[in-house]
């Protein structure tokens, strides 16, 4: 029964908790490839990247092709920047709401006729937590640990729903302001057209009377 309960909780956690994003990027000979994700502020992010040369993982920086890696915030602040590396890991907590971008390019000359691929593991929120360390520190395991993960996942979903509701309200307010401005612009345009039309009619009448045409 305990095994069934633990299995059920693990299934719920797997469904509810944010999953890590595993992405493969093939780097061109020149230029860079980037990936981005929209995040709100105060979100923990863990990024792990590694370069692949064919089927060989580039674990030795001096023996394999290396890359340039950079992570920037929505306002262009550089959070992480490394060059001439084959792999790396970086963790940060977001302070700005918007798209966080990670860019990679081949460092030095591109290997002619060969493909350099970068594998990126992008973890956010609960998925980025080191649960093994938490379990050792708080001396919890088994079902209690799974309950802790589930609780953290529910809190993350709750925060995300609140953030979505706030963004929806902001978008609604912006839409209402825009509609109001468009309505005033339309009314003003119509009023100007009416005034100009009346002025043209009066000028034409005055011109025709002056020429004794009417």
N, C-alpha and C positions, 0 to 999 in steps of 0.2 A: 504494500500500500504506500509506504514511504517512497519507494522507487518510482511508483506511478505518479505521485504528487510532484516529486522532483522533476520528472520528465515533462509533466504538464507545465510546470513553472518555466522550465527551460525553453519549451516551445513558445510560451507567451513572451518571454524575454526576447527570443530570436525574432519574433514578429514585431514587437513594439519598439525595441531599442534601435536607434539609428545605426545603420550598417556602414562599415568602412567601404570607401570607394577605391577599387583597384583599376587603374587606368594605364594603358600603354600608349606611348607617344613615339612615333618614328621621326627622328630629327633630320631635317634637310641639310644639304651641304652648306648652305648659308642661311642666315636668319634664325629664328627661334620658334618653338611651339609652346603654347600656353594653355592652361586650363584655369577655370575660375569657378567660384561658388559664392552665392549670395548668403551672407551671414549677418545676424544681428550682433549687437555688442555683448560682451561678457560671455562668449562661447569659447570653450577650450578646444584647440585644434592641434592635432599631431600629424606631421607630414614626414613620410619616409620615402626616399627616392633612391634608385639604383640604376646604373647603366648596364645594358646588355649588348654584347658584341657577338652577333650571331646567336649561338646557343650557350656562350660562355658568360657567366656573371663576372662583371668587372670588379673583383675584390681587391686587386693590387693596383694602386694608383700609378705605379711606375711602369707597369707591364702592359697596360691596356689603354684604350682610348678613354679620355676623360671628358667631363662636361662642365658647363657653367650653369649654375642654378640661382634663381632669384625669386623671392616672394615679396609682393607689395600689397599694401592696404588700399582701400577704396580711394583714399586721398593721395595716393602716390608715395606714401612713406615706405621705405625699404625695411622689411622685417628680418629678412635673411638673404645673405648673398655669399656664394662660394664659387670659386673657380678652380679648375684643374683638379676636380674630385671625381671619383667614380660612384660614390654613394654618400648618403648623408641623412640626418634626421633633425627635425626642428619642431619645437612645440611653442605655442604662443596662445595667449588669450586675447580675443578680439576686443578692441576699444572703439571701433567705428562700425556703423551699420552700412552694408553695401557689399560689393563684389571683391573678394580677395583672390588675387591672381598669382599663380606659380608659373614661371617661364624657364625653359631649358634650351640650351643650344650646345653644339659640339665645341669643345675647347680646342683651339688650334686648327690644324688642317683636317678636313673630313677624309676618312678612309675611303679611297676610291673603290667603287664597286661593292662596298660592304655597307651593311645597315647597322646603324647605331640606334638602339631603342631604349627609352627610359621608362621604367616601371615606377608608378607613383601610387602610394597608399595614402589616401587622404581620409583621416578619421576626425570626426567632430563630436562634441558633446560627450554623452555617456560611452559611446564606442571608443573614445580616446582614453578613457580611464584605465589605469593599471590596477585591475581588480586583484591580481595576485599580491601586490604590495598592500592593498587595502585589507585583504584577508589576513596576511601575516601581522600587520600592524594592529588590527582590532581583534585578532584571534577568533575569526569566524570562518566557517566552512560549510559545505553541503547546502542544505535547504536554506539556512540563514543567509548565506552568501547570495543564493539565487533570489531570495526575497529582497535583499539590499539592491541587487541589480534591477529587479522589477520596480522597486520604489523609485530609484533614480530615473528609470525609463519613463514612468508615469509623470514624474515631476518635469522631465524634459518635454514631454508631449503637452503637458499643461501650459508650460511657459511658451511653447511654440504656438499653441492655440490663442493664448492671450496676445502674443505678438502679431499673429495674423488678424485678430479682431481689431487691434489698434491700427494696423496698416489699412485695413478695410475702412475704418472710420476716417482716417486721414485722406484716403482716396475719395471717399464720399464727400468730405468737406471741400476738397480741391475741385471735384466735379461740380458741386453746387456753386462755388465761387466763380468757376469758369462759365457756367450757364448764366449766372447773373450778369457777368461782364458782357457776354455775347448778347444777352437780351438788351442791356443798356446801349451797346454799340449799335444794334439793329434799330432801336427806337431813335437814337441820335442820328443815324444815317437817314432814316425816313423823314425825320424833322428837317434835316438840312436839305433833302431833296424837295420837300414841299416849299420851304422858304425860297430856294433858288428858282423853283418853277413859278411861284407868285411874282418874284422879282423880274423874271424874264417876261412874263405876261404884261406887267406894268410898263416895262421898258419898251416892249413892242407897241403897246397902245399909244404911248407917248410919241414914239417915232412915227407911227402911221398918222396920228393927228397933226404932227408937225409937218408932215408931207402932204396933208390933206387927202389922205387916201381913205379915211373913214370919217 
